[in-house]
Amino acid sequence: MRVQFLNLRVPNSSGGAKPLIREREMSLETVWMAAGIFVLSVFSGMLGFGVALAAIPFLSLFLTDLVHQVQPLAMALGGTTSLFAAIGFYRSGLVDTRLGAWLALLAALASPLGVMAAQRVPHQIIWVAYFVSAGYMLWRLIQARPLQTAPRRQLAWLMVLVVPIAIFSTFIGAGVGFLLVPTLIVFGLEPKRAAGTSAVVVTAQSASALAFHWQNAQLNLSLVLILMAAGAFGAYLGARFTSLRLSNQQFKYVFVVTMTVLLAYRLYRLLV
């Protein structure tokens, strides 16, 4: 990995961007980024999909290179936050360890294919895929009705589906959870248990994808560590809050509202 200063930027009055030059400005930018990642990690920890999906539109406000800066940083944060979210859910007995272990193994093996694809296609295609998949996920979750399948057949279908889900989610730089959580719900897991199990899978997937991003990443290691610490703390708090305070129906509402706001804001930033 090439460790270098991040190419940070802030919007100017005309909607463009200007470089941050003074050290004081860079320090302030770091504080804003850490605060934003903490808040996003609380919500992603509540939902069990790691912060990567939510972090992509946020980090792209500060970083210029989607594939070599935003995606590897999002994966590092996604793995960290999903790990601490998994710990929070596990403490409340909301992780299906057997199912999570199988899905984590398959997702980790499939994820490098998504990284290689992302490095070979235009960024515009990645953004289109991001919005289409996230929109479909929200619609599917709202319409979700558990499938009536036997447990053994259910497990077999999930093991088949996790491979393309892992490849596609890594291609757009996100953790597998934003597609896996509604899939698990459709296959009969209660929403909070689906979130806890998904967090385990996202941890393995993010670590695998980051390993393939690592060589070409252009990151400031100090900033990465600061953001990972903020994300870990936020994700653990979010997972514990969901475990102890939210009903399954409330969980679904929070999931849908959070994702809708993030997608709408990122679409606005791309268009203006």
Order of alpha helices (4+ residues) and beta strands (2+ residues): beta-beta-beta-alpha-alpha-alpha-alpha-alpha-alpha-alpha-alpha-beta-alpha-alpha
